[in-house]
Amino acid sequence: MFLGGLIRYFSPGSDMNRDTAYLYAAGVVVCSFFIVLIENPLWLAALHAGMKMRVGTCSLIYRKVNLSATNLEIDFSFPFLYNFIFLS
């Protein structure tokens, strides 16, 4: 809405005055500012939840492989776990 009014100011044959164009530009800036204030914390929360899920899943896989290796008396190393978790 604000962007449309601002574009209308620059169209040929427009009778809009400069003060109205400034108000439309201020509306665009304020809306952009609110998007930054609202969207960035939401992305941060989503990425934080994703990292928690990844850590939990890797921990579960590590415990499962460690338990299996202990029961089967298999020696596994860090490269094995790295390949198992990140490349599969």
Protein Blocks (a to p, Z undefined) as FASTA:
>chain_A
ZZmmmmmmmpghiabdfklmmmmmmmmmmmmmmmmmmmmmmmmmmmmmmmmmmmmmmmmm
mmmmmmmmmmnopacdfklmmmmmmmZZ
